[in-house]
Amino acid sequence: MLEWSKENGIVWNDHLEIYQDNTSGQSVRAINDIAAGSLLVSVPESLLIHINKPVSEQLLSLSCIDKVLDLLDNVQRLIFHINVEKAIGEKSKWYRYLNDIPQQYDTSSMYTDEEIEDLTYPYYKEEAYKLKHELLQSYNSFIDIIDNHFNIDNNNNSNISNNNNNNNNNSIDSFTLLKEIKQNLTNLDNFKWAWAVIQTRTYYFNNNNYVNNNNNNNKRKYSNSNNNNNNSSIPMADLFNHRYDVVTRAVFNDEERCFQVFTGTEFKKNEQVYISYGNHSNATLLHFYGFAIDNNPLDSIVIPSDTAIPIELIKITSKSATDKEKKEFEKLLERKKEILFANGLTIQSKFELVNDSTLPFTWNYLAVLRVLFMNEIELHAEKHLNVFYKDEPISRANDKLLSNYLIKLCDHHLSLLQSSSSSSPSYNNNNNNNNNNNNNNNNNNNNNNNNNNNNNNNNIRANIKSMNNMIKDNAIKMWNVAKRFSTSLVGDDVAVSICYVAQKPSSGLRCSHLSLVIDYTPPFINPHKTNNQF
């Protein structure tokens, strides 16, 4: 690939080599020291495969091509370009590049259903099913457009010459080639391959504008949006592996009309040279890049809205509540929402568990819960000021409520992670009515299901099994840390016996013992201060 890149005007840092080994696969290694600020690679605009790329000249004879491209969304359009270039083989200037990049990917949308089920934890499973569902929906829409609008006939039976050799012996029938291209486009495996290439290898940029990792941080947003034009496959720039703690700068050089990648991190001779794909959790890395990092310091788990906040704090659950009680509840809840809003928070915020032993729940999440757990007396006393201005808890009673709820939350998620199986999302299940009718059949099939579990495990690829286990183990560690934190929010009551001396005129000195219960509350943690220690 290096030879091909130089032939096509790609500038590759001479101190870098493409390296292949059995453990880490393909990577880029430093032949000599690489200084911070060095250019790693510069790729001419003509070699970028993006949605606004000129259509392959093999398709120029088709009057329908503009309509086809207009009907496709951005991801489908890029898939169209990639698979057309692959279909025309050696006639494509990207032929060697497209054949050298991996032909198989391990993003969760490429998982089999058995491999998704092996993830166990709904937080991972539901997103994997969702992404796989999106892929299949996109494919169905794509083939409908191709079948109905990519019209080829035998009337345009001109010859198409091989771009790499103008010898007439290499000319082929245009109808035959167009037919092969259409077959390639409608092939599900080809669509999935191009989809995975886009997920794992593309950069995001707005044509001539500066590129940074903020776009890569929002990969989920950009992947399926039809309102941006920043999907681009950039040969050679996609060979670098990810490390979260390196500094990377990517920019489209408007003067030189090329895409350039610089490193802000120094690398020593024989070290692997990394770039950063962005600040990603293991879930994002799994779903969009096909790998994860053990003990990833940037790991996080989004807490689903249905469990993040106790339902009884935002809704009256008692059927016996009087109108007066309902009115008072709504009044207090509205006041709590006003407090949150005034401090930039809402009950609809995104709440996360993070890989931080000091503060495993985000400060915003804890602040929202503390306010929602406030009682009427605390609201009237404006105890919320303790949280937002004094770096103090609202009260011991408030922290007890918070602690009890978080412990239950941790136990709930740990049980999900340690469960051997759980149901798939609704779009993969039968209708509820059918489920009721099938209860007897399900009971009769329990033994068969147990026997099939071993078969399902055998169908899971070894590398996927290892990846799934590592991601789940990391999530279990995070929830266990969170549980210890939740337990420590309120310390145990400490009984202390002290001796005091009282002097009475009539009896002289007397020593008495007084039993006290000390109300102990750990120091309040403010993430904005660096001197807090728990």
C-alpha positions as CSV (number, residue, x, y, z in Angstrom):
1,M,0.0,0.0,0.0
2,L,2.9,2.4,0.6
3,E,4.0,2.0,-3.0
4,W,0.5,2.7,-4.2
5,S,0.2,5.8,-1.9
6,K,3.4,7.3,-3.2
7,E,2.4,6.7,-6.8
8,N,-0.8,8.6,-6.2
9,G,0.7,11.6,-4.4
10,I,0.2,10.7,-0.8
11,V,2.9,12.2,1.5
12,W,3.8,9.6,4.1
13,N,6.2,10.4,6.9
14,D,9.5,8.6,6.1
15,H,10.0,7.7,9.7
16,L,6.9,5.5,9.8
17,E,6.4,2.0,8.6
18,I,3.3,-0.2,8.3
19,Y,3.7,-3.2,10.7
20,Q,1.9,-6.5,11.0
21,D,2.0,-8.9,13.8
22,N,-0.1,-11.7,15.2
23,T,-1.2,-9.9,18.4
24,S,-2.2,-6.4,17.4
25,G,-2.7,-6.9,13.7
26,Q,-1.8,-4.1,11.4
27,S,-0.3,-1.0,13.0
28,V,2.0,1.9,12.3
29,R,5.4,1.9,13.9
30,A,8.2,4.6,14.2
31,I,11.4,3.7,12.4
32,N,13.0,6.7,14.1
33,D,11.9,9.2,16.8
34,I,8.8,11.2,15.9
35,A,8.7,14.7,17.3
36,A,5.5,16.3,18.6
37,G,4.0,18.5,15.9
38,S,5.1,16.1,13.0
39,L,3.1,15.5,9.9
40,L,2.1,11.9,9.8
41,V,0.3,11.8,6.4
42,S,-1.0,14.2,3.8
43,V,-3.6,12.9,1.3
44,P,-4.6,14.8,-1.9
45,E,-8.2,15.7,-2.2
46,S,-8.5,13.6,-5.4
47,L,-8.0,10.5,-3.3
48,L,-10.7,11.2,-0.7
49,I,-13.8,9.0,-1.1
50,H,-16.7,11.2,0.1
51,I,-20.3,11.8,-0.7
52,N,-19.6,14.7,-3.0
53,K,-17.0,12.7,-4.9
54,P,-17.5,12.8,-8.7
55,V,-19.3,9.7,-9.9
56,S,-17.1,7.0,-11.4
57,E,-16.8,7.5,-15.2
58,Q,-18.1,4.0,-15.7
59,L,-21.5,5.3,-14.7
60,L,-21.5,8.6,-16.6
61,S,-23.5,7.1,-19.5
62,L,-26.4,6.5,-17.1
63,S,-29.0,9.3,-17.2
64,C,-30.5,8.0,-13.9
65,I,-27.4,8.4,-11.8
66,D,-28.1,11.9,-10.5
67,K,-31.6,10.8,-9.3
68,V,-30.2,7.7,-7.6
69,L,-27.6,9.8,-5.7
70,D,-30.3,12.4,-4.7
71,L,-32.5,9.6,-3.2
72,L,-29.7,8.1,-1.1
73,D,-28.9,9.5,2.3
74,N,-25.3,10.4,3.1
75,V,-24.2,7.0,4.4
76,Q,-25.9,5.2,1.5
77,R,-24.2,7.5,-0.9
78,L,-20.8,6.8,0.5
79,I,-21.6,3.1,0.4
80,F,-22.6,3.5,-3.2
81,H,-19.3,5.2,-4.1
82,I,-17.1,2.6,-2.2
83,N,-18.9,-0.4,-3.6
84,V,-18.8,1.0,-7.2
85,E,-15.1,1.5,-6.9
86,K,-14.6,-2.0,-5.6
87,A,-16.9,-3.5,-8.3
88,I,-14.9,-2.0,-11.2
89,G,-11.7,-3.6,-9.8
90,E,-8.5,-2.6,-11.4
91,K,-10.2,0.2,-13.3
92,S,-10.5,2.0,-10.0
93,K,-7.6,4.1,-8.8
94,W,-8.6,2.9,-5.3
95,Y,-8.4,-0.8,-6.3
96,R,-5.2,-1.6,-4.2
97,Y,-6.4,0.4,-1.2
98,L,-9.8,-1.2,-1.1
99,N,-8.3,-4.7,-1.4
100,D,-5.7,-4.1,1.3
101,I,-8.0,-2.8,4.0
102,P,-9.7,-5.5,6.2
103,Q,-12.5,-7.3,4.6
104,Q,-14.1,-8.2,8.0
105,Y,-15.0,-6.0,10.9
106,D,-16.2,-6.7,14.5
107,T,-18.5,-3.7,15.2
108,S,-21.6,-4.7,17.0
109,S,-23.8,-4.2,13.9
110,M,-21.8,-7.1,12.4
111,Y,-22.5,-9.4,15.3
112,T,-24.8,-12.4,14.9
113,D,-27.9,-12.4,17.2
114,E,-26.1,-15.0,19.4
115,E,-23.1,-12.7,19.7
116,I,-25.4,-9.8,20.7
117,E,-27.2,-11.9,23.3
118,D,-23.8,-12.9,24.7
119,L,-23.3,-9.2,25.7
120,T,-26.0,-9.9,28.4
121,Y,-26.2,-6.3,29.7
122,P,-29.2,-4.5,28.1
123,Y,-27.2,-1.3,27.9
124,Y,-24.9,-3.0,25.3
125,K,-27.4,-5.3,23.8
126,E,-30.1,-2.8,23.0
127,E,-27.7,-0.5,21.2
128,A,-26.2,-3.4,19.3
129,Y,-29.7,-4.5,18.1
130,K,-30.6,-1.0,17.3
131,L,-27.5,-0.5,15.1
132,K,-28.0,-3.8,13.4
133,H,-31.6,-2.9,12.8
134,E,-30.5,0.5,11.3
135,L,-28.1,-1.3,9.0
136,L,-30.8,-3.6,7.7
137,Q,-33.3,-0.8,7.3
138,S,-30.8,1.2,5.4
139,Y,-30.0,-1.8,3.2
140,N,-33.7,-2.4,2.4
141,S,-34.1,1.3,1.5
142,F,-30.9,1.2,-0.5
143,I,-31.8,-1.8,-2.7
144,D,-35.3,-0.4,-3.3
145,I,-33.7,2.7,-4.7
146,I,-31.2,0.7,-6.8
147,D,-33.8,-1.7,-8.1
148,N,-36.3,1.0,-9.0
149,H,-34.0,3.7,-10.3
150,F,-30.6,2.3,-11.3
151,N,-31.8,1.5,-14.8
152,I,-29.5,-0.2,-17.2
153,D,-30.2,-1.6,-20.7
154,N,-28.4,-3.1,-23.6
155,N,-29.0,-0.1,-25.8
156,N,-25.9,1.7,-24.5
157,N,-23.6,-1.1,-25.6
158,S,-20.4,0.9,-25.9
159,N,-17.0,-0.3,-24.8
160,I,-15.3,0.8,-21.6
161,S,-11.6,0.8,-21.5
162,N,-9.4,-0.1,-18.6
163,N,-8.0,3.1,-17.2
164,N,-4.7,1.4,-16.4
165,N,-4.2,0.1,-19.9
166,N,-5.6,1.6,-23.0
167,N,-5.1,-1.6,-25.0
168,N,-8.4,-2.4,-26.8
169,N,-7.9,-6.0,-25.7
170,N,-8.8,-4.8,-22.2
171,S,-12.1,-3.2,-23.2
172,I,-15.2,-4.8,-21.9
173,D,-18.9,-4.5,-22.7
174,S,-20.4,-1.6,-20.8
175,F,-23.7,-3.4,-20.2
176,T,-21.9,-6.3,-18.7
177,L,-19.9,-4.1,-16.4
178,L,-23.0,-2.1,-15.3
179,K,-24.8,-5.3,-14.6
180,E,-21.9,-6.5,-12.4
181,I,-21.9,-3.1,-10.6
182,K,-25.6,-3.3,-9.9
183,Q,-25.3,-6.9,-8.6
184,N,-22.4,-5.8,-6.4
185,L,-24.4,-2.8,-5.0
186,T,-27.4,-5.0,-4.0
187,N,-25.3,-7.7,-2.3
188,L,-26.0,-7.6,1.5
189,D,-22.4,-8.7,2.4
190,N,-21.0,-5.9,0.3
191,F,-23.3,-3.4,1.8
192,K,-22.4,-4.5,5.3
193,W,-18.7,-4.4,4.5
194,A,-18.9,-0.8,3.2
195,W,-21.1,0.2,6.2
196,A,-18.4,-1.1,8.6
197,V,-15.7,0.7,6.6
198,I,-17.6,3.9,7.2
199,Q,-18.1,3.2,10.9
200,T,-14.5,2.3,11.6
201,R,-12.3,4.1,9.1
202,T,-13.8,7.4,8.0
203,Y,-13.0,10.9,9.2
204,Y,-15.5,13.6,9.6
205,F,-14.9,17.1,8.2
206,N,-16.8,19.9,6.5
207,N,-15.0,20.1,3.2
208,N,-12.5,23.0,3.6
209,N,-12.9,23.6,7.3
210,Y,-10.7,22.7,10.2
211,V,-11.1,19.2,11.6
212,N,-10.8,18.2,15.2
213,N,-11.8,15.3,17.5
214,N,-15.0,17.0,18.5
215,N,-16.6,15.5,15.4
216,N,-15.2,12.1,16.1
217,N,-16.5,12.4,19.6
218,N,-20.0,12.7,18.1
219,K,-19.6,9.7,15.8
220,R,-23.0,8.3,16.7
221,K,-24.6,11.6,15.7
222,Y,-22.7,11.9,12.4
223,S,-22.9,8.3,11.3
224,N,-26.5,8.4,10.1
225,S,-27.3,12.1,9.7
226,N,-28.4,13.3,6.4
227,N,-27.8,16.9,7.3
228,N,-24.0,16.9,7.0
229,N,-21.5,16.3,4.3
230,N,-18.5,15.2,6.3
231,N,-18.1,11.5,5.8
232,S,-14.9,10.7,4.0
233,S,-12.7,7.6,3.6
234,I,-9.1,8.8,3.6
235,P,-6.5,6.3,2.4
236,M,-3.4,5.8,4.7
237,A,-4.8,8.2,7.3
238,D,-7.0,5.3,8.5
239,L,-4.1,3.0,9.3
240,F,-3.3,4.3,12.7
241,N,-4.7,2.6,15.9
242,H,-6.3,4.5,18.7
243,R,-5.0,5.6,22.0
244,Y,-7.0,8.0,24.2
245,D,-4.1,10.0,25.7
246,V,-2.4,11.1,22.5
247,V,-2.9,14.5,20.8
248,T,-4.0,14.5,17.2
249,R,-4.8,17.3,14.8
250,A,-6.5,16.6,11.5
251,V,-7.1,19.4,9.0
252,F,-8.0,20.0,5.4
253,N,-5.4,22.2,3.9
254,D,-7.3,24.5,1.6
255,E,-4.2,25.9,-0.1
256,E,-2.6,22.6,-0.9
257,R,-6.0,20.8,-1.3
258,C,-5.1,17.9,0.9
259,F,-6.2,16.3,4.1
260,Q,-3.4,16.2,6.7
261,V,-2.9,14.5,10.1
262,F,-0.4,15.8,12.6
263,T,0.6,14.3,16.0
264,G,0.9,16.4,19.1
265,T,2.5,13.5,20.9
266,E,6.2,12.4,20.7
267,F,6.9,8.8,19.8
268,K,10.2,7.0,20.3
269,K,11.9,4.6,17.8
270,N,10.1,1.2,17.5
271,E,7.1,2.5,19.3
272,Q,3.6,2.1,17.8
273,V,2.4,5.5,16.5
274,Y,-1.2,6.2,17.6
275,I,-3.8,8.8,16.9
276,S,-6.9,9.6,19.0
277,Y,-10.3,8.7,17.6
278,G,-11.9,10.8,20.3
279,N,-12.9,10.6,24.0
280,H,-14.9,7.3,23.8
281,S,-16.4,4.9,26.2
282,N,-16.0,1.1,25.6
283,A,-19.6,1.1,24.4
284,T,-18.8,3.6,21.6
285,L,-15.6,1.8,20.8
286,L,-17.4,-1.5,20.5
287,H,-20.3,-0.2,18.4
288,F,-18.4,2.0,16.0
289,Y,-14.8,0.7,15.9
290,G,-15.0,-3.0,16.8
291,F,-12.7,-3.0,19.9
292,A,-12.7,-1.9,23.5
293,I,-10.0,-1.0,26.1
294,D,-9.5,-2.9,29.3
295,N,-9.8,-0.5,32.3
296,N,-10.6,2.3,29.9
297,P,-10.3,5.5,32.0
298,L,-12.8,7.2,29.7
299,D,-15.4,4.4,30.0
300,S,-18.9,5.4,30.9
301,I,-22.3,3.9,31.1
302,V,-25.5,5.9,30.4
303,I,-28.0,5.2,33.1
304,P,-31.4,4.7,31.4
305,S,-34.0,7.3,32.1
306,D,-36.5,4.8,33.5
307,T,-34.0,3.9,36.3
308,A,-31.9,7.0,36.7
309,I,-34.6,8.8,38.8
310,P,-37.1,7.1,41.1
311,I,-40.5,7.3,39.6
312,E,-42.1,8.3,42.9
313,L,-40.0,11.5,42.9
314,I,-41.5,12.8,39.7
315,K,-45.0,11.2,39.6
316,I,-47.6,10.3,42.2
317,T,-47.8,6.5,42.3
318,S,-50.4,6.1,45.0
319,K,-53.9,5.6,43.7
320,S,-55.3,6.7,47.0
321,A,-53.7,10.2,46.9
322,T,-56.2,13.0,47.4
323,D,-56.5,16.0,45.1
324,K,-54.9,18.1,47.8
325,E,-52.0,15.8,48.0
326,K,-51.6,15.7,44.3
327,K,-51.7,19.5,44.1
328,E,-49.1,19.8,46.8
329,F,-46.9,17.2,45.2
330,E,-47.0,19.1,41.8
331,K,-46.2,22.4,43.6
332,L,-43.1,20.9,45.3
333,L,-42.0,19.2,42.1
334,E,-42.3,22.4,40.1
335,R,-40.2,24.2,42.7
336,K,-37.5,21.5,42.4
337,K,-37.5,21.8,38.6
338,E,-37.1,25.5,38.9
339,I,-34.1,25.0,41.2
340,L,-32.5,22.6,38.7
341,F,-33.2,24.8,35.7
342,A,-31.7,27.8,37.5
343,N,-28.5,25.8,37.9
344,G,-28.4,24.4,34.3
345,L,-29.9,21.0,35.1
346,T,-33.1,19.1,34.3
347,I,-34.6,15.8,35.1
348,Q,-34.2,14.9,31.4
349,S,-30.5,15.3,31.5
350,K,-28.1,12.5,30.4
351,F,-26.9,10.7,33.5
352,E,-23.9,8.5,33.5
353,L,-21.7,6.1,35.5
354,V,-18.1,6.9,34.9
355,N,-14.8,5.1,35.5
356,D,-13.7,7.2,38.5
357,S,-13.3,5.7,41.9
358,T,-13.6,9.1,43.6
359,L,-16.8,10.2,41.9
360,P,-18.3,7.3,39.9
361,F,-21.6,9.1,39.4
362,T,-21.4,12.4,37.6
363,W,-21.7,15.5,39.9
364,N,-24.7,16.6,37.8
365,Y,-26.5,13.4,38.4
366,L,-25.9,13.5,42.2
367,A,-27.0,17.1,42.3
368,V,-30.3,16.3,40.5
369,L,-31.1,13.5,42.9
370,R,-30.2,15.5,45.9
371,V,-32.7,18.2,44.9
372,L,-35.4,15.7,44.0
373,F,-35.0,14.1,47.4
374,M,-35.5,17.4,49.2
375,N,-38.5,17.6,51.5
376,E,-40.7,20.6,52.0
377,I,-38.8,21.9,55.0
378,E,-35.5,21.7,53.2
379,L,-37.0,23.5,50.2
380,H,-38.3,26.3,52.4
381,A,-34.9,26.6,54.1
382,E,-33.3,26.8,50.6
383,K,-31.0,23.9,51.5
384,H,-30.2,23.5,47.8
385,L,-27.8,26.3,48.2
386,N,-25.6,23.9,50.1
387,V,-25.1,21.9,46.9
388,F,-24.6,24.7,44.4
389,Y,-22.8,27.3,46.5
390,K,-21.4,25.9,49.7
391,D,-20.1,22.5,48.6
392,E,-22.0,20.8,51.4
393,P,-24.7,18.1,51.6
394,I,-28.3,19.1,52.0
395,S,-28.8,17.1,55.1
396,R,-28.0,13.7,56.6
397,A,-31.5,12.5,55.9
398,N,-31.2,13.6,52.3
399,D,-27.9,11.7,51.9
400,K,-29.5,8.6,53.4
401,L,-32.2,8.7,50.8
402,L,-29.7,9.2,48.1
403,S,-27.5,6.4,49.4
404,N,-30.3,3.9,49.6
405,Y,-31.5,4.6,46.1
406,L,-28.1,4.4,44.5
407,I,-27.3,1.1,46.3
408,K,-30.5,-0.3,44.9
409,L,-29.6,1.1,41.4
410,C,-26.2,-0.6,41.6
411,D,-27.6,-3.9,42.7
412,H,-30.1,-3.8,39.8
413,H,-27.4,-3.2,37.2
414,L,-25.1,-5.8,38.7
415,S,-27.9,-8.3,38.6
416,L,-28.4,-7.5,34.9
417,L,-24.7,-7.9,34.2
418,Q,-24.4,-11.2,36.0
419,S,-27.6,-12.6,34.5
420,S,-27.0,-15.4,32.0
421,S,-29.7,-14.2,29.7
422,S,-32.3,-11.5,29.2
423,S,-34.8,-10.7,26.6
424,S,-34.1,-8.9,23.3
425,P,-35.5,-5.5,22.4
426,S,-39.2,-5.3,21.4
427,Y,-38.6,-5.3,17.7
428,N,-36.9,-8.7,18.0
429,N,-39.6,-10.2,20.2
430,N,-43.0,-11.6,19.3
431,N,-46.1,-9.6,20.1
432,N,-47.2,-9.7,23.8
433,N,-50.4,-11.4,22.8
434,N,-48.5,-14.2,21.2
435,N,-46.3,-14.5,24.2
436,N,-49.3,-15.1,26.5
437,N,-50.5,-17.8,24.2
438,N,-47.1,-19.5,24.0
439,N,-46.5,-19.8,27.7
440,N,-47.2,-23.6,27.7
441,N,-45.0,-24.1,24.7
442,N,-42.2,-22.1,26.3
443,N,-42.4,-24.2,29.4
444,N,-42.2,-27.4,27.3
445,N,-39.2,-26.0,25.4
446,N,-37.1,-25.1,28.5
447,N,-35.0,-28.2,28.2
448,N,-34.4,-27.6,24.5
449,N,-33.4,-24.0,25.2
450,N,-30.9,-25.2,27.8
451,N,-29.5,-27.6,25.3
452,N,-29.3,-24.9,22.7
453,N,-27.3,-22.6,24.9
454,N,-24.2,-24.6,24.4
455,N,-24.7,-24.6,20.7
456,N,-25.2,-20.9,20.7
457,N,-22.0,-20.4,22.6
458,N,-20.2,-22.5,20.0
459,N,-21.5,-20.2,17.3
460,I,-19.9,-17.2,19.0
461,R,-16.5,-16.3,17.5
462,A,-13.7,-16.6,20.0
463,N,-12.5,-13.0,19.6
464,I,-16.0,-11.7,20.1
465,K,-16.5,-13.9,23.2
466,S,-13.3,-12.5,24.7
467,M,-14.3,-8.9,23.8
468,N,-17.8,-9.3,25.3
469,N,-16.4,-10.8,28.5
470,M,-13.9,-8.0,28.9
471,I,-16.5,-5.2,28.4
472,K,-18.9,-6.9,30.9
473,D,-16.1,-7.4,33.5
474,N,-15.2,-3.7,33.2
475,A,-18.9,-2.7,33.7
476,I,-19.2,-5.0,36.8
477,K,-16.1,-3.3,38.3
478,M,-17.5,0.1,37.7
479,W,-20.9,-0.7,39.3
480,N,-19.1,-2.3,42.3
481,V,-17.0,0.8,42.7
482,A,-20.3,2.9,42.5
483,K,-21.9,0.7,45.2
484,R,-19.0,1.2,47.6
485,F,-19.3,4.9,46.9
486,S,-23.0,4.9,47.5
487,T,-22.6,3.0,50.8
488,S,-20.1,5.5,52.0
489,L,-22.3,8.5,51.3
490,V,-23.7,8.1,54.9
491,G,-21.3,6.8,57.6
492,D,-22.4,4.5,60.4
493,D,-23.6,6.1,63.6
494,V,-20.7,6.0,66.0
495,A,-21.4,5.5,69.7
496,V,-18.8,7.3,71.8
497,S,-18.5,7.3,75.6
498,I,-16.9,10.4,77.0
499,C,-15.9,11.4,80.5
500,Y,-16.8,14.9,81.5
501,V,-16.0,16.7,84.8
502,A,-18.6,18.8,86.5
503,Q,-18.0,20.8,89.6
504,K,-20.8,21.2,92.1
505,P,-20.3,23.4,95.1
506,S,-21.9,20.9,97.5
507,S,-20.2,17.7,96.4
508,G,-16.9,18.7,94.8
509,L,-15.7,17.0,91.6
510,R,-17.7,14.3,90.0
511,C,-16.9,12.2,86.9
512,S,-19.8,11.1,84.8
513,H,-20.1,9.2,81.6
514,L,-22.3,10.5,78.7
515,S,-23.1,8.3,75.8
516,L,-23.3,10.3,72.5
517,V,-24.2,9.4,69.0
518,I,-22.1,11.4,66.6
519,D,-23.8,12.3,63.4
520,Y,-21.1,11.6,60.9
521,T,-21.3,12.8,57.3
522,P,-18.4,12.4,54.9
523,P,-17.0,15.5,53.2
524,F,-19.0,16.7,50.2
525,I,-17.2,16.1,46.9
526,N,-17.1,18.9,44.4
527,P,-15.5,17.8,41.1
528,H,-14.5,21.3,40.3
529,K,-12.1,21.4,43.2
530,T,-8.8,19.4,43.1
531,N,-8.2,19.3,46.8
532,N,-11.2,17.2,47.8
533,Q,-10.4,13.7,49.0
534,F,-12.9,11.1,49.9
